[in-house]
Amino acid sequence: MKQNHSVKVNSEIGELEAVIIHTVGGEVENMTPENAERALYSDILNLSVAKQEYSQLSGVLNKVCRVFEVGDLLAYILKNDKVKTDLIKKVCRTCTDPRTLDFLFDLDADELAIQLIEGVTLRRDSLSRFLSPKRYAVKPLHNFFFTRDASVSIGNRVLISSMASIVREREAQIMEAIFDYYPEFNTSTFSALKSGDTCKKISIEGGDVLIANDNLILVGIGSRTTPEGVDILVEKFKEEEGVKHIIVQELPTERESFIHLDMVFTFLNTNECMVFEPVIMQPNRYKTIHIKTENQKVEIREEKNILESLSKLGMDMKPIQCGGTGDPWTQEREQWHSGANFFAIGPGKIIGYNRNVATIEELNKHGYNVIAAQDVIDEKILLSDYHKFVVTIDGSELSRGGGGARCMTMPVRRKEVNW
């Protein structure tokens, strides 16, 4: 029987049925110390090691659900001439060299998909191009393996993100085209930016948006998502029937490890969540705000913290602390390496980095069986034998890109949760 892959995501923890990933490739290697910061990296990744680590994530996911690769999806939709034309024009709207456009139009779908992700090398066939300091006519998408950020599945629709940095704009353009034209997803998209809108204050990224249930989402605001970006969601929810809730969490902006909400808070189970305590639990200057929409009306109030706000809405969550409950330095070190960034493949069934030893130990104290990813891939262990577990993947290299398992996965479909 043919599986249903149409978009449907009503929680962070429902049993995973389909997910989009992007295996790291040439775009990661096409980086120098000079452009690393501009590309939002603090370091250069070793591609060969990153690929080995990423293969553990993709290997585990392939054991539990249908896995779609961005490159394959992009190549499929680019066989449609209209999609090809529209996407090239979007990507190259600021390109001043008509030869680049001609070059891209002449490529077949498979090669064009590679070029749009890994970058188009500037051809040195004129004096101006020969003397140009640029290496690329169309820059590589160094961050695309963090597929979470450019789009968000909300129910049976997809929000196309407005990225905070222009270097990631093409990721959102590609994901919009994929969700608009890949037939199996059977969805509709809505954009954080209205057509022609040039407001620079509007940004919202998927790492900041967590789906709690049908009527409740959490959104972080900070360096990547602005209050104006959240207002887009509020306006959308006002159009819908019934009561909708948004819990907004302000985030620190002084450290790059706090770029998204999912770096300090992720859902693990029907009654458990991972938290970085200094931001989520301790009294501080970062506000937690509850927004309620009903019948075109909006109510806004401040809350003590996320957990108290969730409890008022009927979701009692036990916090499990990133880095454990002992040394604050350990908590900070492990949060820096995505120690709070877990991806659920089912209630109480999660994936994270094995390098965050204290966090994994804390999960084990709370009943999570610790399972090595390679043992799952080699079928030495069957996940179906365990009710509650954390699958650990190697992450010495991937974590240096600034994200964890949740960052690297874009869910398309999840089963309903029996709350």
C-alpha positions in Angstrom: 0.0 0.0 0.0 1.3 3.4 -0.9 2.4 5.5 2.0 0.9 8.9 2.6 3.5 11.7 2.6 1.3 14.7 2.5 2.3 17.3 5.0 0.8 16.9 8.5 2.7 18.0 11.6 0.8 18.7 14.8 3.5 18.2 17.4 7.2 18.0 17.9 7.1 14.4 19.2 4.5 12.4 17.1 5.9 9.2 15.5 7.9 10.4 12.5 6.6 9.2 9.1 8.5 11.5 6.7 11.4 13.9 7.0 13.5 16.1 4.7 17.3 16.2 5.2 20.2 17.5 3.2 23.4 15.4 3.4 26.5 17.6 3.7 28.3 18.1 0.4 30.6 20.3 -1.7 28.9 23.5 -0.4 30.4 22.8 3.0 33.9 22.3 1.6 33.6 25.5 -0.6 34.5 27.7 2.3 37.6 29.6 3.4 38.5 31.4 6.7 37.7 34.7 4.9 34.1 33.8 4.1 33.3 31.5 7.1 32.0 34.4 9.2 30.0 35.8 6.4 28.5 32.4 5.9 27.5 32.3 9.6 30.1 29.8 10.6 32.7 30.2 13.3 34.9 27.6 11.9 35.6 25.4 8.8 34.2 21.9 8.8 36.1 18.8 7.7 33.8 17.5 5.1 35.0 13.8 5.2 34.4 13.6 9.0 31.1 15.6 8.8 29.8 13.1 6.2 30.6 10.1 8.4 28.8 11.7 11.3 25.9 12.7 9.1 25.6 9.2 7.8 24.7 8.1 11.3 21.8 10.6 11.5 20.5 9.6 8.0 21.1 5.9 8.7 18.9 6.0 11.8 16.2 8.0 10.1 16.1 5.6 7.2 15.3 2.8 9.7 12.2 4.6 11.1 10.6 6.6 8.3 10.6 7.9 4.7 13.6 10.1 4.2 13.6 12.8 1.4 16.9 14.5 0.3 16.7 18.1 -0.7 18.9 17.5 -3.7 16.6 14.8 -5.1 13.5 16.8 -4.5 15.0 19.8 -6.2 16.1 17.8 -9.2 12.6 16.4 -9.5 10.8 19.7 -9.6 13.4 21.3 -11.9 12.3 18.9 -14.7 9.3 21.3 -14.9 10.3 24.1 -17.2 8.1 26.7 -15.5 9.6 25.8 -12.1 13.1 25.9 -13.5 12.6 29.3 -15.1 11.0 30.8 -12.1 13.6 29.5 -9.6 16.5 30.6 -11.7 15.1 34.1 -12.1 14.5 34.3 -8.3 18.0 33.1 -7.5 19.7 35.3 -10.0 17.5 38.4 -9.7 20.6 40.5 -8.6 23.0 38.7 -11.0 24.4 41.2 -13.5 26.0 38.7 -15.7 23.6 37.3 -18.4 26.0 34.5 -19.1 25.4 33.0 -15.7 21.6 32.8 -16.5 22.3 31.2 -19.9 24.7 28.7 -18.2 22.0 27.7 -15.7 19.2 27.4 -18.2 21.4 25.1 -20.3 21.9 22.6 -17.4 19.8 19.5 -17.0 17.7 19.2 -13.8 20.2 17.0 -11.9 23.2 19.2 -12.6 21.2 22.4 -12.0 20.1 21.2 -8.5 23.8 20.6 -7.6 24.9 24.0 -8.9 22.1 25.8 -7.0 23.2 24.2 -3.8 27.0 23.9 -4.1 27.5 27.2 -6.0 28.2 28.3 -9.5 31.9 29.0 -10.1 32.7 32.4 -11.7 34.0 31.7 -15.2 37.2 33.7 -16.0 36.3 34.3 -19.7 36.5 38.1 -19.6 39.0 40.6 -18.2 36.5 41.8 -15.5 35.8 38.3 -14.4 39.4 37.3 -14.6 40.3 40.2 -12.2 37.3 39.7 -10.0 38.1 38.7 -6.4 34.9 36.6 -6.3 35.1 32.9 -6.7 31.4 32.3 -7.3 28.8 33.8 -9.6 26.1 32.1 -7.4 27.4 31.4 -3.8 27.2 28.0 -2.2 24.6 27.3 0.4 26.9 26.4 3.3 24.1 26.2 5.9 21.6 24.1 3.9 22.2 20.9 6.0 20.3 22.7 8.7 17.1 22.0 6.8 14.9 23.0 9.8 15.3 26.8 9.3 14.0 27.6 5.8 10.5 26.2 6.3 8.1 25.0 9.0 5.4 22.4 8.8 2.4 23.7 10.7 -0.6 21.3 10.5 -1.1 20.5 6.8 0.5 23.7 5.6 4.1 25.0 5.4 5.4 28.4 6.5 8.2 29.6 4.2 10.7 31.4 6.4 12.0 34.9 6.0 15.7 34.3 6.7 17.6 36.8 8.9 20.6 36.7 6.7 20.6 37.2 2.9 23.2 34.4 2.5 20.4 31.9 3.4 17.6 33.4 1.3 18.0 30.9 -1.5 17.3 28.0 1.0 13.8 29.4 1.6 13.3 29.9 -2.2 14.2 26.3 -2.9 12.0 24.9 -0.1 9.1 27.0 -1.2 9.4 25.6 -4.7 9.7 22.0 -3.4 6.6 22.3 -1.2 4.7 24.0 -4.0 5.5 21.5 -6.7 6.5 18.1 -5.3 3.2 16.3 -5.6 3.5 13.8 -2.8 3.6 16.6 -0.2 0.1 17.8 -1.2 0.3 21.0 0.7 0.0 24.8 0.4 2.6 27.3 1.5 2.4 30.7 3.0 5.3 33.1 3.2 6.4 35.2 6.1 6.9 38.0 3.6 4.0 39.2 1.5 4.7 39.7 -2.2 6.7 42.9 -2.6 7.2 43.4 1.1 10.7 44.7 1.8 10.5 45.2 5.6 13.9 44.3 6.9 12.5 43.8 10.4 10.5 40.7 9.4 12.4 37.5 9.9 11.4 34.1 11.2 13.3 30.9 11.0 12.3 27.3 11.7 14.7 26.7 14.6 12.7 29.2 16.5 9.3 27.6 15.9 8.2 24.5 17.9 4.8 22.8 17.4 3.4 21.8 20.7 -0.1 20.7 19.5 -2.9 21.5 17.1 -3.6 24.9 18.8 -0.3 25.8 20.4 3.2 26.8 19.1 6.3 28.1 20.8 8.4 30.8 19.1 11.8 32.2 20.1 12.7 35.8 19.3 16.3 37.0 19.2 19.0 37.2 16.6 17.1 35.2 13.9 13.4 35.8 14.5 11.9 39.2 15.2 8.7 40.3 16.9 7.5 41.4 13.5 8.1 37.8 12.2 5.9 36.5 15.0 3.2 39.0 14.1 2.9 37.3 10.7 1.9 34.1 12.5 -0.5 36.0 14.8 -2.3 37.5 11.8 -2.5 34.0 10.2 -3.9 32.5 13.3 -6.5 35.3 13.7 -8.0 34.1 10.3 -8.6 30.6 11.7 -11.5 29.3 13.7 -11.2 28.5 17.4 -8.6 29.4 20.0 -4.9 29.5 19.1 -2.0 30.1 21.4 1.6 31.2 20.8 4.2 31.2 23.6 7.0 33.6 22.8 10.4 33.4 24.5 13.0 36.1 24.3 16.5 34.8 23.7 19.9 36.2 24.5 21.6 37.6 21.4 25.2 38.0 22.7 26.2 34.4 22.0 25.8 32.5 18.7 24.8 29.3 20.5 21.5 31.0 21.4 20.5 31.7 17.8 17.3 29.7 18.0 14.8 28.5 20.6 15.6 24.9 19.9 19.1 25.5 21.2 17.8 26.0 24.7 14.4 24.1 24.7 13.1 21.0 22.9 10.2 18.7 23.5 11.2 15.1 24.3 8.0 13.3 25.3 4.4 13.9 26.2 5.5 15.1 29.7 9.3 15.9 29.3 11.4 18.5 27.7 15.1 19.4 27.5 16.0 22.8 28.8 19.0 25.0 29.2 18.1 26.1 32.7 19.8 29.5 32.9 17.7 30.8 30.0 14.5 28.8 30.5 14.1 28.3 34.2 16.1 30.9 36.2 14.9 34.4 36.8 16.4 36.7 34.1 15.6 39.6 31.9 14.3 37.5 29.0 10.5 37.7 28.8 8.1 34.9 28.2 4.9 36.1 26.6 1.6 34.3 25.9 -0.5 35.4 22.9 -4.0 34.1 22.4 -6.1 34.6 19.3 -9.8 34.0 19.1 -12.5 35.4 16.7 -10.1 38.0 15.3 -9.2 39.1 18.8 -5.7 39.1 20.3 -4.8 38.9 24.0 -1.2 39.3 25.2 0.2 38.8 28.6 3.6 38.1 30.2 4.3 34.7 31.9 6.9 33.5 34.4 8.5 31.0 32.1 7.7 28.5 29.3 6.9 25.6 31.6 4.5 27.6 33.7 2.8 28.9 30.6 2.5 25.4 29.1 1.1 24.1 32.4 -1.7 26.7 32.3 -2.6 25.3 28.9 -2.8 21.7 30.1 0.7 20.6 29.2 2.7 19.7 32.4 6.3 19.2 31.4 9.1 17.8 33.5 12.4 19.7 32.7 15.5 17.6 32.0 18.6 19.8 32.2 21.1 20.2 29.4 24.5 19.5 30.9 23.0 17.9 34.0 22.2 19.5 37.4 25.8 19.8 38.7 28.4 22.2 37.2 27.1 25.4 35.5 30.3 25.3 33.3 29.3 21.9 32.0 25.9 23.1 31.3 27.3 26.0 29.3 29.8 23.9 27.4 27.2 21.3 26.4 24.7 23.9 25.4 27.3 25.5 23.1 27.6 22.2 21.3 23.8 21.8 20.8 23.3 19.9 24.1 19.6 21.0 24.3 18.9 20.3 20.6 17.2 16.9 20.3 15.0 15.6 17.6 12.1 13.3 18.5 11.2 10.4 16.2 8.4 9.5 18.6 7.3 10.3 22.1 10.3 9.6 24.4 12.3 8.5 21.4 15.0 11.0 20.5 18.3 11.6 18.7 21.2 13.8 19.9 25.0 14.2 20.0 27.0 11.7 22.0 29.7 14.3 22.8 27.3 15.9 25.4 28.1 13.3 28.0 26.5 15.0 31.0 23.3 15.6 29.1 23.1 12.0 27.9 23.8 10.8 31.5 20.9 13.1 32.7 18.6 11.6 30.2 19.6 8.1 31.3 18.7 9.0 34.9 15.3 9.9 33.6 14.8 6.5 32.1 16.2 7.0 28.6 18.1 4.0 27.3 21.3 5.2 25.6 21.7 3.6 22.1 24.6 4.1 19.7 23.5 5.1 16.2 25.8 2.6 14.5 24.2 -0.3 16.5 20.8 0.7 15.1 22.2 1.0 11.5 23.9 -2.4 11.8 20.7 -3.9 13.3 22.4 -5.0 16.4 19.7 -3.2 18.2 16.0 -2.9 17.2 14.4 0.4 18.4 11.1 -1.3 18.5 12.3 -3.2 21.6 12.6 0.0 23.6 9.9 2.2 24.9 12.1 5.2 25.7 15.5 5.9 24.3 18.1 8.4 23.1 20.0 7.5 20.0 23.5 9.1 20.1 25.3 10.2 16.9 28.9 11.4 16.6 29.0 15.1 16.5 32.5 16.4 16.9 32.5 18.0 13.4 28.8 18.6 12.7 28.3 20.5 16.0 30.9 23.0 15.0 28.4 24.2 12.3 26.2 25.5 15.0 23.3 23.0 15.3 22.1 19.6 16.4 19.8 16.8 15.3 16.6 19.0 15.3 18.4 21.6 13.2 19.3 19.0 10.6 15.8 17.6 10.1 12.6 19.1 8.5 9.6 16.9 9.4 7.0 16.5 6.7 4.6 14.1 8.4 4.0 12.8 12.0 1.4 10.6 13.5 -1.0 12.0 16.0 0.0 11.9 19.7 -2.0 10.1 22.3 -1.9 12.8 25.0 
